[in-house]
């Protein structure tokens, strides 16, 4: 496996990551097997945007005891409401979902706190000027997240984020 440094963070991640998004919430053994296969092949990047409590629990149980082998991206803004994923910018649910993520992963920190799914410049401004980014900065200052990142499907948003630091 080849590894690359993420920006200027000093963090090296495998060129292939594990999204975990399609892991089954009702099959902890499948998730454990996926995690073991990833580790055996040098994959060290786990992106955990999914808010399904079952998937989070299974991932946490599968990496328990070897959290140090993983670079984890945990998302701020991906929540679970009425049995379904929901993206939100409301700080109460954002905080609750992030605390839930840490608890289910059996982790006291994530390497990257990702501002979740920002696909328009309007949403970018809302997040960056609002409570969610302020919360991310608080978490970073406390050491609960080591670096702040952003997820998007829009090159203009990605460029604005890169230029904005």
C-alpha positions in Angstrom: 0.0 0.0 0.0 1.2 3.5 -0.8 0.6 6.3 1.6 0.2 10.1 1.1 0.5 13.0 3.5 -2.8 14.9 3.9 -1.9 18.5 3.1 0.5 19.9 5.7 -0.9 17.9 8.6 1.8 15.3 8.8 -0.8 12.6 8.8 -0.2 9.8 6.3 -3.1 7.9 4.9 -3.4 4.9 2.6 -4.2 5.8 -1.0 -7.2 3.5 -0.6 -9.6 4.2 2.2 -12.4 2.4 3.9 -15.7 4.3 3.6 -17.7 1.9 5.7 -20.9 3.4 4.4 -22.3 0.2 3.0 -21.3 -1.9 6.0 -24.4 -3.7 7.4 -25.8 -2.4 10.7 -27.2 -5.9 11.4 -24.0 -7.9 10.7 -21.2 -7.1 13.1 -19.1 -10.1 11.9 -19.2 -8.8 8.3 -18.0 -5.4 9.5 -15.2 -7.1 11.6 -14.1 -9.1 8.6 -14.0 -5.9 6.4 -11.9 -4.1 9.0 -9.5 -7.0 9.3 -9.2 -7.2 5.5 -8.5 -3.5 5.3 -5.9 -3.7 8.1 -4.2 -6.7 6.5 -3.9 -4.8 3.2 -2.5 -1.6 4.8 -5.6 0.5 4.6 -5.6 3.0 7.5 -8.2 5.6 6.5 -11.7 5.2 7.9 -14.3 7.8 6.7 -17.3 7.6 9.0 -19.9 9.9 7.7 -22.8 7.5 8.2 -25.0 8.2 11.2 -26.7 4.8 11.5 -26.1 3.8 15.1 -25.7 0.1 14.2 -23.0 0.8 11.7 -21.1 3.1 14.1 -21.3 0.5 16.8 -20.1 -2.3 14.6 -17.2 -0.2 13.3 -16.3 0.8 16.8 -16.3 -2.7 18.1 -14.3 -3.9 15.1 -11.5 -1.3 15.6 -11.5 -1.6 19.4 -8.1 -2.4 20.8 -6.3 -1.1 17.6 -7.7 2.4 17.2 -4.1 3.6 16.8 -3.9 1.8 13.4 -6.7 4.0 12.0 -6.9 7.6 10.8 -10.6 8.4 11.3 -12.6 11.1 9.6 -15.8 11.8 11.7 -18.4 14.1 10.2 -20.1 17.1 11.8 -23.6 17.5 10.4 -24.5 13.9 9.6 -27.3 12.9 12.1 -29.8 10.1 12.7 -33.4 11.1 13.0 -36.5 8.9 13.1 -34.4 5.9 11.9 -32.9 7.7 8.9 -29.8 9.8 7.9 -30.3 13.5 8.0 -27.9 16.3 7.2 -28.3 19.3 9.5 -26.7 22.6 10.4 -28.6 22.8 13.7 -25.9 22.7 16.4 -27.9 20.6 19.0 -28.3 17.6 16.7 -24.7 18.1 15.3 -23.2 17.9 18.8 -25.4 15.0 19.8 -24.5 13.0 16.7 -20.7 13.7 17.1 -20.7 12.7 20.7 -22.6 9.5 19.7 -19.9 8.8 17.0 -17.1 9.1 19.6 -18.9 6.9 22.0 -19.8 4.2 19.5 -16.3 4.2 18.1 -14.9 3.9 21.6 -12.7 6.9 20.8 -11.8 10.1 22.6 -10.8 11.8 19.4 -10.9 11.6 15.6 -8.1 12.7 13.3 -10.2 14.8 11.0 -13.5 16.5 12.0 -15.2 16.8 8.6 -17.7 19.6 8.0 -20.2 17.3 6.3 -21.6 17.5 2.8 -21.2 21.2 1.8 -22.2 21.4 -1.9 -23.1 25.0 -2.5 -21.3 28.2 -1.8 -24.3 29.4 0.2 -24.1 26.4 2.5 -20.3 26.9 2.7 -20.9 30.4 4.1 -23.6 29.2 6.4 -21.4 26.5 7.9 -18.1 28.5 8.0 -19.8 31.6 9.6 -22.0 29.6 11.9 -22.2 27.3 14.9 -21.0 24.1 13.2 -17.6 25.5 12.2 -17.3 27.2 15.6 -18.0 23.9 17.2 -15.3 22.2 15.1 -12.8 24.8 16.2 -13.7 24.2 19.8 -13.2 20.5 19.3 -9.9 21.1 17.7 -8.7 23.3 20.5 -9.8 20.6 23.0 -7.9 17.9 21.0 -11.1 16.0 20.3 -10.5 16.5 16.6 -6.9 16.9 15.4 -7.6 18.6 12.1 -10.7 20.2 10.4 -11.7 19.1 7.0 -14.7 19.4 4.7 -16.6 17.1 2.4 -18.1 18.3 -0.8 -18.9 17.3 -4.4 -18.4 20.8 -5.7 -15.0 21.9 -6.9 -15.8 25.6 -6.2 -16.5 24.8 -2.6 -13.4 22.7 -2.3 -11.3 25.6 -3.7 -12.9 28.1 -1.4 -12.1 25.8 1.6 -8.5 25.3 0.5 -8.0 29.1 0.0 -9.8 29.8 3.3 -7.5 27.6 5.3 
